[in-house]
Amino acid sequence: MWTDIRRRVLTGQTSKRAICREYNIHWRTLEKSLSHEEPPGYRTAQPRPRPVMEAFLPIIKEILEQDKTAHLKQRHTAKRIYDRLRSEQQFAGSYSSA
């Protein structure tokens, strides 16, 4: 639909108003499709808050930095990082939030 709309409007084959009526879209949506070659996707205005994880992010980054110099078999998996946070840092979140 995106490419069809762009092709028909940009070549002058169909007017913008006719496209809005035909596809039942708002004119702002049409303008967005004309300004981007591909759909831009979902974009948030600001990053989502992480109330449980925020305090532990520096610790996780430090673990991952140390893993860069470790042997491949010695690096941490997500499960191992979660286990370390639970045992060493009293992490109260769930595995899915880690």
N, C-alpha and C positions, 0 to 999 in steps of 0.2 A: 504494500500500500504506500509506504514511504517513497519509494523510488518512482512509483506510478504518478503520485501527486507531483513530485518534483519535475518529472519529465513533462507532464502535461501543462503545468503552469509556466515553467521556464522556457518552453518552446513556443508559448503563446497559443497552444492548442485549445486550452480551456481557461476561463477567467477564474480568479480567486474566489469570487462569490459563488460561482457554479460548483467549484470543488467543495467548498464548505457545505453547500446544500446536499451535494451528491454523497459525500462521505459522512455527513452529519457531524462535523467537527467545528470547533470554535476557531475564529480567525486568528487568535493568538497561537493555537496549535499549528495552524497552517503556516504562520510566519516562522515558527520554530523549525518546522520541517523544511522550509525553504532556506533557512540560514545554516543548517547543518546537513552535511552530505549523508550521514548515517544518524539514526536515532541516538541522542546523547545518553540515554539511560537515566536511572534514578540518581539524583544528587541531593545530598543533605546540605542544609545551610551551615551546620556546624557539627562536629563529631559528637557521637552519642556519649553520654556520661558513663563512666565505669566505676560506680561507687565501691564495689567489692575489690576490684582488681587494681585500682589506681595506686594504692600504697605498695603493691608488690611488683609493679612494672619495672622499677630500677633493679630489683633483685633478679628478675627474669632476664633482663637485658645483660646483666653481669654474668649470669650462668651461660647465656648464649655466646657472649664474647669469649669466655674461657673455653667453650666447646670448639671454637674456631682453631685453636692450637692443639686440641686433644686428638688422639687417634680416632679414626672413624668408628670403631667399635665401642669407644669410651664416651661418645657423645650422648647427651641426654635426649630421651624421647619426651613427648608431651606428658605421658603418664609418669615418668620419672621426675620431671619438674614439678608436677602436681604433688607427688609423694614427698618430695623435699620441702615444698612449701608447707604441707600439712605437718610434717615432723619438726622442721627447723624454725618455721616462722609462725606457727599456729594459724595457718590460713583456714578460714571458716567457710569459704565458698565451695561450690561443687566442682567436679571435674569439668563439666561443660562450660563453666565460666572461666576456667583456667586456660 
